[in-house]
Structures are given as structure tokens and as C-alpha cells.
Amino acid sequence: MEPARADADPDGLVGMIGSYFATKFDEPRHTLELPVEVTSGRDEGLIIVDQVIRGTAIVGRATGDFGAVALKVQGTGKPVHVTITIQLDDMSTRWWSDRVRPPRLTPERPRLVLVRAQGDLKGAALLARRQAWRRASNSIVEIGFDLTADELDRDGLLVVELAEAPRPSWVEGRLSRQSALGLRIDRITVREQGDGEPVRFAYRQTGCDLALLPPDGPSAFRLDVNTVEYAPPLPRTPTGKITRRTPARAVFKAGRMARRVAVSAGSRVNPDRPGSSLGVLAADLSTGEPVDVAIVARRPGSVDVELDPRPGVPVLVGLDTAHPGVSCRVVTPR
């Protein structure tokens, strides 16, 4: 027999049964209204985290080979624009080094992650820190993408995920494995389309011999190549009883500083200058399959490239041979 007033509930029996199983310990979920800007893991609208440690001044930090967060957002029945800010900082690098435990002389590699929303691939991020005499600067990327009204309905559960990307064989040894590990999610914003200027992909110096094309990127572009300093060996937190002591840690730090200075000085004295016969390769980041590349023209320090066909997904572009002392930049035609 149906409970009284079951037919009056918009969800019928489902709603009534759900209320019967509720307890006084259940916490009501806070729903965020548009526009949304989440900058802390303590925000009430952040209801689910998976392999992400919540932060206070940041949304969180990924703890594994992927990381996902879910926001309770009240959709308006209109398309929205979502922006996620990702950062690779010194703590990200140390987290990665302490957990993956690479050989001590392994240099820092760039990170490549996919950005998914509602289970679909929406973009990708390539992060490489710029090196200097004493330390490397942080790398920050903003990824913007659109969601249709059907993808973010009035129930409003927005799931954003950082995930590993399929990798072609030609990038072996040029990217960090477990790239998502330690990455920061600084900010997530959600706005109705037309409410403010949307964040779009920025073509910038990547700091490495790879580059990214967004899903709506051009099929023809120029790839500029500039010289940068080599990445020094990764730092690692001491774990032994002796090495954790202050005098030993000071020695390790001095040795790490000396290696960084030596690597930086060596790359300045003998910079990496690829020849005029640069080759370019590309890969579809949804499958890892190669994308056909045609070299249209060559000039000192750059090459004109055309992709055929141009897939509507993020594309990884890079030099056909590893050049750890160069940085690529995509220049779009006017």
C-alpha cells in the first residue's frame, strides 16, 4: 500500500522512501547559484572529491594518477562557460618526486593532463616550469570550455576531472608519468555564456619541446622554437634517520643548489639549437593515435605546419626528436 501523500510528492514513491531513510545526522547539501567561483576546498558547494586533498586557499591537490571534484550548481537551463585554473608549483614537484621516487639525477619533466567535465573530454593542460639559477617559477594554465544546457541541468552536479592522457611512443621519456600527481586546482568558475568575457586557450611559450592545440584550434599554424635552460634534477625529501637531521639536510640542499647552478650554466654556455630540418609530429589526445602533419614552410627558428584532418579534440604537437633545451609556441594565422 502506498504511503499517504505519495502521489503529492513530485518524485512519487522515490521521494517518500528517501525521506523515510533520512536521519538527523544527514547534512543538507548547499547548492551554488550562478555565477560560481570556487577557490577553496572548504566551500560548501564542493560536495565530492576523489583522489584530491581539499585545500584552504586552493580547491585541492591531486593525490594520484587522476583527481576529480564535484560541485553542486543550480543550472538555469542555459549554456554555461566553465574555467578551471591548474598550477604546477614547487610542492607539486616535491610531492611527485617523493611518491614516484625517480633516480636522483632525473631532470624535471613537463606534465600533460586531460581535463574532463561530465565525463567528456573538454581540454588538456601542458605545464612546464621555467628554470632559473636558484629555483623554477610556477606554471599556471587556465582551461575554458562550454557546457550545453543539457550537460548542466537544474540538478546541477558539475564533475571536473584531471586525468592521464594517452601518449604516443615518440614522447617516451619527455613527459612525467603520473602527471596529475601533486597538481593544484586553484579555481573553478561557472558562468552563463555571455556573462563576462570567457577564458579561452592562450598560446604561449610552453617551456618544453611540446605544445598543445585546443579542440577548436586551427589546422594551419606556425610553430616557433626558442632556446631555454635545461631542467635540473628533481628535489627529494630525505627519509632516513640521518638524512632528516638538519646538518644532513643542509648538505643535500647545498648539493641540489650546486647541481642546479651547474645545469643552468651548462645550458647557457652550450644552448640547445635544433637544426633547420626540424620535424614535427602530432597526436590525438583522445586516443593517442597519430595525426597527419604536413610541413608547409621552414624558416630559422620556426616551421609552418598543417594538420589533415584536424580532429575536434586536443592535439599534442612536438618536435620529432627530443630537445630538452627548447620551448615551443603555437602562433595562429591572422
Backbone torsions as a table, in degrees:
resi	resn	phi	psi	omega
1	MET	NA	135.0	-178.8
2	GLU	-71.7	140.1	175.9
3	PRO	-62.1	154.8	178.7
4	ALA	-60.0	141.1	176.6
5	ARG	69.4	12.8	178.2
6	ALA	-63.3	-36.4	-178.6
7	ASP	-73.6	-14.4	178.9
8	ALA	-83.6	-18.0	179.9
9	ASP	-78.9	135.6	-178.2
10	PRO	-61.0	-25.2	178.3
11	ASP	-98.7	6.0	178.6
12	GLY	62.8	-137.6	-177.3
13	LEU	-62.0	-33.6	-177.4
14	VAL	-59.8	-44.7	179.6
15	GLY	-65.8	-39.5	-179.2
16	MET	-67.4	-43.4	-179.6
17	ILE	-64.5	-39.6	178.7
18	GLY	-60.7	-38.9	179.9
19	SER	-69.2	-30.4	178.1
20	TYR	-65.8	-33.4	-177.0
21	PHE	-88.7	-2.9	177.5
22	ALA	-69.8	148.8	177.9
23	THR	-126.7	169.5	-179.6
24	LYS	-71.2	-11.3	179.7
25	PHE	-88.7	-10.4	178.7
26	ASP	-69.3	130.9	179.6
27	GLU	-96.6	131.7	176.9
28	PRO	-66.2	138.8	-179.6
29	ARG	-85.2	131.8	-179.5
30	HIS	-82.9	131.6	179.5
31	THR	-104.8	128.1	-179.4
32	LEU	-85.6	136.9	177.2
33	GLU	-100.1	145.6	179.6
34	LEU	-67.5	145.3	-4.7
35	PRO	-76.4	150.9	-175.7
36	VAL	-115.4	136.3	170.8
37	GLU	-140.0	110.3	-178.9
38	VAL	-108.3	120.9	-178.3
39	THR	-124.9	7.4	-178.0
40	SER	-143.9	143.9	175.1
41	GLY	-72.0	-7.5	178.4
42	ARG	-91.8	0.0	-179.2
43	ASP	-63.2	137.0	-176.4
44	GLU	-65.3	-23.8	-179.5
45	GLY	-78.7	-13.2	177.9
46	LEU	-85.5	101.4	-169.1
47	ILE	-103.0	-21.0	-177.7
48	ILE	-136.7	136.4	169.4
49	VAL	-131.3	141.6	179.0
50	ASP	-133.0	113.3	-175.1
51	GLN	57.2	37.9	175.7
52	VAL	-134.8	130.2	173.0
53	ILE	-90.9	123.7	-179.8
54	ARG	-64.8	142.8	176.1
55	GLY	-108.7	177.3	176.0
56	THR	-100.7	-51.5	177.7
57	ALA	-94.3	-2.8	175.1
58	ILE	-132.8	163.9	178.5
59	VAL	-65.0	-46.6	179.9
60	GLY	172.4	179.9	-178.1
61	ARG	-134.5	129.9	-177.4
62	ALA	-68.5	138.9	-176.7
63	THR	-112.6	4.1	-178.3
64	GLY	-147.9	-158.5	-179.0
65	ASP	-78.6	-0.5	169.1
66	PHE	-154.5	167.2	175.6
67	GLY	-152.4	137.1	-177.4
68	ALA	-136.1	144.8	174.4
69	VAL	-132.8	152.0	179.2
70	ALA	-128.9	131.1	178.1
71	LEU	-110.1	141.8	173.8
72	LYS	-92.6	105.1	-175.4
73	VAL	-120.6	133.5	177.5
74	GLN	-86.8	104.3	178.9
75	GLY	-68.0	159.2	-179.5
76	THR	-111.3	5.5	-176.1
77	GLY	81.6	10.8	178.9
78	LYS	-121.6	156.8	176.6
79	PRO	-62.3	150.0	-179.2
80	VAL	-128.5	161.3	173.9
81	HIS	-115.2	129.1	-177.3
82	VAL	-113.2	138.3	176.0
83	THR	-127.4	131.5	175.7
84	ILE	-123.4	130.5	179.6
85	THR	-104.2	123.4	-177.5
86	ILE	-118.2	142.0	-178.3
87	GLN	-135.8	139.8	172.2
88	LEU	-110.6	111.2	-178.2
89	ASP	-119.7	-174.6	-177.5
90	ASP	-63.8	-37.9	178.8
91	MET	-66.2	-35.9	175.8
92	SER	-59.0	-44.3	-179.3
93	THR	-65.5	-42.6	-179.3
94	ARG	-68.5	-40.4	175.8
95	TRP	-56.2	-47.8	-178.3
96	TRP	-61.6	-46.8	-177.3
97	SER	-63.9	-40.9	-178.3
98	ASP	-68.8	-30.3	-175.8
99	ARG	-94.4	-35.6	179.3
100	VAL	-84.0	-29.2	178.0
101	ARG	55.5	60.7	176.8
102	PRO	-74.0	167.2	173.5
103	PRO	-55.4	147.5	-171.4
104	ARG	-62.2	-27.8	-177.9
105	LEU	-94.2	8.7	177.8
106	THR	-70.6	125.6	178.6
107	PRO	-75.0	161.9	177.7
108	GLU	-69.1	133.7	-179.6
109	ARG	-109.3	156.7	176.0
110	PRO	-65.5	160.1	177.0
111	ARG	-108.6	138.1	176.0
112	LEU	-129.3	119.1	179.4
113	VAL	-133.1	151.6	172.5
114	LEU	-91.4	149.0	175.3
115	VAL	-113.0	117.2	179.3
116	ARG	-114.1	148.0	174.0
117	ALA	-139.5	132.6	-177.8
118	GLN	55.9	30.7	177.6
119	GLY	84.4	-4.6	-177.8
120	ASP	-109.1	147.2	178.4
121	LEU	-71.5	122.5	-177.7
122	LYS	-114.9	-19.7	-178.1
123	GLY	179.0	-172.4	179.1
124	ALA	-149.5	160.5	179.9
125	ALA	-133.4	132.9	175.5
126	LEU	-118.7	117.4	-175.1
127	LEU	-124.2	126.1	175.5
128	ALA	-139.0	126.6	-177.9
129	ARG	-78.1	139.0	176.2
130	ARG	-76.6	130.2	-174.4
131	GLN	-90.1	155.7	178.1
132	ALA	-148.2	-176.1	-176.5
133	TRP	-61.0	-46.5	-172.9
134	ARG	-103.1	-36.0	-175.8
135	ARG	-155.0	171.4	177.7
136	ALA	-105.4	146.0	177.3
137	SER	-81.7	157.9	179.5
138	ASN	-71.0	154.1	175.8
139	SER	-114.0	123.8	-177.1
140	ILE	-122.3	132.9	179.7
141	VAL	-130.7	135.6	173.0
142	GLU	-110.0	125.6	179.3
143	ILE	-110.6	123.4	177.7
144	GLY	-115.7	140.2	178.7
145	PHE	-154.6	162.7	-177.8
146	ASP	-104.9	147.4	171.6
147	LEU	-122.4	137.5	177.8
148	THR	-75.6	169.9	178.8
149	ALA	-61.6	-32.8	179.7
150	ASP	-72.1	-29.5	-178.3
151	GLU	-75.2	-26.9	176.5
152	LEU	-129.1	88.6	-176.6
153	ASP	-85.7	-170.2	-175.6
154	ARG	-71.3	-17.5	173.3
155	ASP	-68.3	-34.2	165.0
156	GLY	69.1	42.2	173.5
157	LEU	-97.9	109.0	-179.7
158	LEU	-101.6	117.2	-179.3
159	VAL	-109.2	120.9	178.8
160	VAL	-116.9	134.2	-173.9
161	GLU	-134.7	139.0	167.1
162	LEU	-101.3	127.9	-174.1
163	ALA	-137.1	158.9	175.7
164	GLU	-68.4	146.9	179.8
165	ALA	-101.4	143.9	171.5
166	PRO	-63.3	139.6	-172.8
167	ARG	-121.1	129.9	173.7
168	PRO	-71.1	162.3	-175.2
169	SER	-65.3	-25.6	-174.3
170	TRP	-75.8	-8.0	175.3
171	VAL	-101.2	9.9	179.8
172	GLU	-58.0	126.1	179.8
173	GLY	81.8	0.2	-178.6
174	ARG	-106.8	-7.4	178.7
175	LEU	-129.9	152.9	175.9
176	SER	-72.7	130.4	169.9
177	ARG	-73.5	155.6	-172.4
178	GLN	52.6	54.5	-173.4
179	SER	-63.5	-29.3	-177.2
180	ALA	-73.8	-20.5	-174.1
181	LEU	-60.3	120.0	177.0
182	GLY	89.4	-10.4	-178.5
183	LEU	-65.2	143.8	177.7
184	ARG	-91.9	138.2	165.1
185	ILE	-103.1	106.8	-173.5
186	ASP	-83.2	-41.2	-171.2
187	ARG	-155.8	143.6	171.4
188	ILE	-129.4	125.0	177.5
189	THR	-122.5	145.8	178.0
190	VAL	-134.9	125.2	179.7
191	ARG	-138.9	151.2	171.6
192	GLU	-62.8	142.8	177.2
193	GLN	-59.9	131.9	-176.3
194	GLY	95.5	-10.1	178.7
195	ASP	-93.5	84.3	-177.3
196	GLY	92.7	167.4	-178.6
197	GLU	-75.9	122.2	-179.2
198	PRO	-72.5	148.9	175.8
199	VAL	-83.1	126.2	177.8
200	ARG	-116.1	169.3	-177.4
201	PHE	-63.4	135.4	179.8
202	ALA	-105.4	122.4	175.9
203	TYR	-83.3	113.3	-175.4
204	ARG	-139.9	171.2	173.7
205	GLN	-62.3	127.2	-176.2
206	THR	-84.8	-20.4	-176.6
207	GLY	82.8	4.3	179.6
208	CYS	-148.3	176.9	-175.8
209	ASP	-86.9	28.5	177.4
210	LEU	-132.2	162.9	177.1
211	ALA	-150.7	165.0	-178.6
212	LEU	-121.2	143.7	166.7
213	LEU	-112.5	130.5	178.8
214	PRO	-72.6	170.1	-179.2
215	PRO	-55.9	-32.4	-179.9
216	ASP	-101.2	21.0	-178.9
217	GLY	-71.4	166.7	-177.1
218	PRO	-76.1	159.4	176.0
219	SER	-87.9	-21.3	177.8
220	ALA	-121.5	132.6	-177.2
221	PHE	-161.0	170.4	175.0
222	ARG	-107.7	134.5	177.9
223	LEU	-106.7	108.3	178.1
224	ASP	-87.3	145.5	-179.1
225	VAL	-127.3	124.5	179.1
226	ASN	-126.1	154.9	-179.3
227	THR	-82.6	136.1	175.0
228	VAL	-134.0	171.1	179.5
229	GLU	-77.2	151.4	176.8
230	TYR	-67.2	150.1	176.5
231	ALA	-78.5	132.4	-179.1
232	PRO	-80.0	170.8	176.0
233	PRO	-58.7	151.6	-177.3
234	LEU	-74.1	146.1	171.9
235	PRO	-75.3	155.4	177.1
236	ARG	-143.2	135.3	-180.0
237	THR	-75.4	128.2	179.4
238	PRO	-60.9	143.4	-178.7
239	THR	-120.9	-17.3	-178.7
240	GLY	-79.3	162.8	-179.0
241	LYS	-63.0	-37.8	-178.3
242	ILE	-80.3	-43.6	-175.4
243	THR	-69.9	-18.3	178.1
244	ARG	-79.0	-13.4	-179.2
245	ARG	-71.9	154.1	-173.2
246	THR	-58.3	-46.8	-179.5
247	PRO	-60.8	-41.6	-179.4
248	ALA	-67.1	-39.3	179.9
249	ARG	-65.5	-34.8	177.5
250	ALA	-65.2	-38.2	178.4
251	VAL	-65.5	-45.1	179.0
252	PHE	-61.0	-42.0	-179.6
253	LYS	-64.3	-41.6	178.4
254	ALA	-63.5	-41.3	177.8
255	GLY	-63.9	-39.6	178.8
256	ARG	-65.5	-40.1	177.6
257	MET	-63.5	-41.0	-179.4
258	ALA	-64.6	-40.8	178.4
259	ARG	-64.7	-40.4	180.0
260	ARG	-63.3	-45.2	179.7
261	VAL	-63.1	-40.9	-179.2
262	ALA	-64.7	-43.5	179.6
263	VAL	-65.5	-43.3	-179.9
264	SER	-63.7	-44.1	179.7
265	ALA	-65.3	-40.1	179.3
266	GLY	-63.3	-39.6	-179.1
267	SER	-72.0	-23.8	176.9
268	ARG	-80.4	-37.0	179.9
269	VAL	-71.7	-41.6	-178.4
270	ASN	-126.7	74.9	-175.6
271	PRO	-68.1	156.2	178.7
272	ASP	-82.1	114.7	179.9
273	ARG	-124.8	98.5	178.6
274	PRO	-61.3	148.9	-178.9
275	GLY	-70.1	179.7	-178.0
276	SER	-75.1	-14.4	-177.9
277	SER	-96.5	50.2	-178.9
278	LEU	-64.5	136.0	172.5
279	GLY	-106.8	148.5	-177.1
280	VAL	-126.2	136.2	176.5
281	LEU	-123.3	158.8	-180.0
282	ALA	-145.2	152.6	-179.2
283	ALA	-142.4	141.1	174.5
284	ASP	-74.3	119.1	-175.0
285	LEU	-81.6	-2.9	173.3
286	SER	-83.8	-27.6	-177.4
287	THR	-126.0	-20.4	-173.8
288	GLY	84.5	0.5	-178.7
289	GLU	-74.5	149.8	179.7
290	PRO	-69.2	151.2	174.3
291	VAL	-114.1	133.6	-178.6
292	ASP	-64.1	131.9	-178.2
293	VAL	-121.0	131.2	175.0
294	ALA	-115.4	126.9	176.0
295	ILE	-84.8	114.1	-176.4
296	VAL	-87.3	-42.5	-178.6
297	ALA	-156.0	154.6	176.4
298	ARG	-124.7	145.4	174.0
299	ARG	-150.9	162.5	-178.7
300	PRO	-56.7	121.2	176.8
301	GLY	81.7	6.1	179.2
302	SER	-160.4	165.1	178.0
303	VAL	-147.9	136.4	176.7
304	ASP	-87.8	130.4	-171.2
305	VAL	-127.6	148.3	173.3
306	GLU	-136.9	131.2	178.6
307	LEU	-99.2	137.5	-179.1
308	ASP	-147.9	114.8	-3.6
309	PRO	-82.4	166.4	178.0
310	ARG	-93.9	107.3	179.1
311	PRO	-71.6	149.6	-179.9
312	GLY	-85.5	41.5	179.1
313	VAL	-135.4	166.6	175.4
314	PRO	-58.9	140.8	-179.1
315	VAL	-123.4	131.1	174.8
316	LEU	-91.5	126.5	-180.0
317	VAL	-119.4	140.2	179.3
318	GLY	-162.8	166.7	176.1
319	LEU	-68.4	149.2	-174.5
320	ASP	-72.6	-16.3	173.9
321	THR	-126.9	151.8	-176.5
322	ALA	-70.1	132.3	174.9
323	HIS	-135.6	88.0	-175.6
324	PRO	-66.1	-10.0	-178.7
325	GLY	-106.4	24.3	177.9
326	VAL	-130.0	160.3	177.4
327	SER	-128.1	133.1	-178.8
328	CYS	-100.1	152.2	175.2
329	ARG	-146.2	131.8	176.6
330	VAL	-85.6	128.8	176.7
331	VAL	-116.2	119.5	-176.7
332	THR	-86.0	149.3	178.2
333	PRO	-68.9	149.2	179.9
334	ARG	-83.6	NA	NA
